[in-house]
Amino acid sequence: MPVTPEEAVKATVLRLNARAWGISFGLVLGGGLFLATIVLVLRGGAQVGQHLGMLSVFLPGYRVTWARSSASSTSSCWAMPSAG
């Protein structure tokens, strides 16, 4: 069945819209993870962020440290759009 130009444009816009939602959710969740990690590092203590540290199961290499906070938020930002 031939596809009209209007249907082709509509399909393309819907695909771009889904990707935009994925990227925006990834950025928001990645930023939230970054802020949560930084807050826990600033608080300090004997066991810094033991519950948040369990995210290393889903985000390989995740650690509750200054150095890994930006890398972890970046990986979660890219994981969200690719999951959709």
C-alpha positions in Angstrom: 0.0 0.0 0.0 1.5 3.4 -1.0 2.3 5.8 1.8 1.2 9.4 1.4 3.6 12.2 2.2 1.4 13.3 5.1 1.6 9.8 6.7 5.3 9.7 6.2 5.7 13.1 7.9 3.4 12.1 10.8 5.4 8.8 11.4 8.7 10.8 11.4 7.4 13.4 13.9 6.0 10.7 16.2 9.4 8.9 16.2 11.2 12.2 16.9 8.7 13.0 19.7 9.4 9.6 21.4 13.1 10.2 21.2 12.8 13.7 22.6 10.8 12.3 25.6 13.4 9.7 26.2 16.3 12.2 26.1 14.5 14.6 28.4 13.6 11.9 31.0 17.2 10.7 30.8 18.6 14.1 31.5 16.2 14.7 34.4 16.9 11.3 36.0 20.6 11.6 35.3 20.6 15.1 37.0 18.7 13.7 39.9 21.2 10.9 40.4 24.1 13.3 40.2 22.5 15.6 42.9 21.7 12.6 45.1 25.3 11.3 44.8 26.8 14.8 45.6 24.5 15.3 48.6 25.5 11.9 50.0 29.2 12.6 49.4 28.9 16.0 51.2 27.2 14.4 54.2 30.0 11.8 54.6 30.0 9.2 57.3 31.2 5.7 57.8 29.1 4.1 55.0 28.4 6.8 52.4 25.2 6.0 50.4 24.9 2.3 51.0 21.4 2.2 49.5 22.2 4.4 46.5 25.3 2.2 46.0 23.0 -0.7 45.1 22.5 1.0 41.7 25.8 -0.5 40.7 23.7 -3.6 39.8 21.9 -1.6 37.1 24.7 0.9 36.3 28.0 -1.0 36.1 30.8 1.0 37.7 28.5 3.2 39.7 30.1 4.4 43.0 29.0 7.1 45.5 32.1 9.3 44.9 32.9 12.7 43.4 34.7 11.2 40.5 32.0 8.7 39.6 29.0 11.0 40.0 29.2 12.7 36.6 30.0 9.4 34.8 27.1 7.7 36.5 24.6 10.4 35.6 25.9 10.4 32.0 25.4 6.6 31.7 21.9 6.8 33.1 21.1 9.7 30.8 22.1 7.6 27.8 20.4 4.4 29.1 17.0 6.0 29.2 16.5 7.0 25.5 18.1 3.7 24.3 15.6 1.7 26.5 12.6 3.2 24.7 
